[in-house]
Amino acid sequence: MNEFTDSELLEKFRNADTSDYAFNLIVQKYQKLLYWNIRRMVLKHEDADDITQNVFIKVWRNLHQFREDALLSTWIYRIGINETNSFIKKQKLKYFVRFSDYEEHLINSLKDDSFFSGNQTEHILQKALLKLPPKQKQVFNMRYYEEMPYEEISDILGTSVGALKASYHLAAKKIEKFINGN
């Protein structure tokens, strides 16, 4: 696949003759990263896959309105985070459970997930991540797993770099405390 810049992809998308092709290239470029960002939040492959598909449906519907005042990746990640947060809220309401019960449900489902191939250390890390508030979890995932710069995370989450650094530090300390307690 030729590697097009986001500007080139957007230009192709705006051309009626190449819009489908351009959209397919955008999906190929961002789908895997987006999927794993979502997967780390919801843990289950099927849920992450469904949310990722919903994100790209929204991207398709709204891409013609994208103003390019942010990076395309930032815009797509924002949609992904919003969809993920909505999904988690709906799941908690659907099962009428406290968040701690929902965490336990996710931990148990992780054990049975054929797509999860993590070792014991990764399993403990996932349990620790489930204990974090959603924003700290998002910041930790983007910084630790995806090695995103704080500036990009700031654009995605609409939070200052200083606040993100504090969130990451707090998340790392909570994870360390959880791991040392296990």
Secondary structure, 3 states (H helix, E strand, C coil): CCCCCHHHHHHHHHCCCCHHHHHHHHHHHHHHHHHHHHHHHHCCHHHHHHHHHHHHHHHHHHHHHCCCCCCHHHHHHHHHHHHHHHHHHHHHHHHCCCHHHHHHHHHHHHHHCCCCCCCHHHHHHHHHHHCCCHHHHHHHHHHHHCCCCHHHHHHHHCCCHHHHHHHHHHHHHHHHHHHHHC
